[in-house]
Amino acid sequence: MAYERYEPATAPGPGWRERMGQYWKLVRGDRPIGVLLLLWPT
């Protein structure tokens, strides 16, 4: 029974700062409605 080695991709994904920017846009943090949606339950 042969086992294959797992080799991760050589090219790393985007850095954490780039990912945080993408998440910030996803939750609409760059627009006033994002803050209102965040504070709505409170």
Secondary structure, DSSP 8 states (H G I E B T S, - for coil): ---------SS----HHHHHHHHHHHTTTTSHHHHHHHHTT-
